[in-house]
Amino acid sequence: MRQLTFLVLLCIALLHSDAMAKSIRTTQGGGPDGFDFTQRVEDEGDVFITCSGEGDSDCPTEVYIPAEQYLVDYAVAQIQSGNLAGSFTDTSSGLDVSWLSDNTIMSNSSITVE
C-alpha cells in the first residue's frame, strides 16, 4: 500500500511540475531574411527562445515538449495567416498560448505557452 501511495504522489508531482513549465519565444528587430542573433535556453523545464537584429538566420520554434510544441506551432500558423494577436487554450493539456506580432514574418513578436 505504501508503494502505491508513493507512486500516486510521484505521478501528481510530475503532472504538477509539467503544468508549471512554460515556453516563451520573442523576436525583436528581425528583417525579411531573418535574424542576426538567435538563442534557445532551457531552464528547469522552461524554454526561452530569443531572436534579435536583422540578419539571415531563422528564429527557432522548437521547444521539444509535445503539448507546448503543438501550441507554439499553432500560434506561428495564426500569425503567418494574418491573425497577429490572440490566445487559445488547449483543453486536453490545460495549457494556454498567447501571441502578438507586428507582421506575418514575426519581426517583432512574442509567443508564450503556460
N, C-alpha and C positions, 0 to 999 in steps of 0.2 A: 504494500500500500504506500509506503514511503517513497518508493521508486516512482510510482505512478504520480504521486503528488509532486515530486521533484520535476518529472517530465512535463507535467501540465504547467507548472510555474515557469520552467525554462521556455516553453512554447509561447507563453504570454509575454515574457520578457523579450524574446526575439521579435515577436509581432509588434510590440511597442517600440522597440528600437528602430525597426524598419519604417514605422509610421512617422518617426521623428526625422528621418533622413530627408534631405532636400537637394534639389539641383537648381543652380542659378546660372544662366548664360547671359552675359551682357556684351554689347558691342558699342563702340564709340569711334566716330570719325572714319569709318571704312569708306572705300571707294568702289567704283564699278567693278574692279577686278579683285577686290578682297581687302585684306588687312596686312599691315606690316608686322604687328606683334600678336601672337596667339599664345594662350596659356590655358592649361587644364590642370586643376589641382583637386585632389581628393583629401578630405579631412574628416576622419571619424564617420564615414558613410555619406558625408555631404560631397557634392561635386560642384566646383566653381569653374566656369569657363569664361575667360575674359579675352576679348579681341579689340585691338585699337589701331588707329592710324591707317592711312591709305597705303595699300600695298597690293601684293598679288597672291596672298595665301588665303585659302578658305578658312572660315571660323568653324572649329569642330562642333558637332552636335551630339556626339556620342557620350552618354552618361553610364552605359553598361548595366543599369538597373532596369530590368524589363518593364515594369509598370511605369517608371518615370520616363524611360525612353519613349514609350508609346505617347506620353503626354507632350514631351519635347517635340517629337515628330508632328504631332497634331498641331501644336502652336506654330511651328515653322510653316506647315502647309496652309494654315489660316492666314498668316502674314503674306506668304507668297501669292495667295489668291486675292489679296486686297483687303482682308479683314485685319486692319492694323492694330486694333486694341480689343481685348476681350478676356474672357475667362471661361473655364469649363471644369466641372467636377466629374471624375470617373467614379461612378457608384460602385463598381466592382472592387476597386482598390482603396476608395476613400480619399484619394489624392486630388488636389486642386492644381490647376495650371492657370497662370495669368500671363498675358503678353502685351507688349506695347512696342511699336516700331514707327519710325517716321517715314518709311517707304518699304516697298516689297523686296528690296535687296538687303534689308536689315543693316544699313549703315550705322544706325543708332537704334539699338533695341534692347529689350530685356524680356527674358522668359524665366519664370520662377515656378518650380514644381515643389509643393509641400504637402 
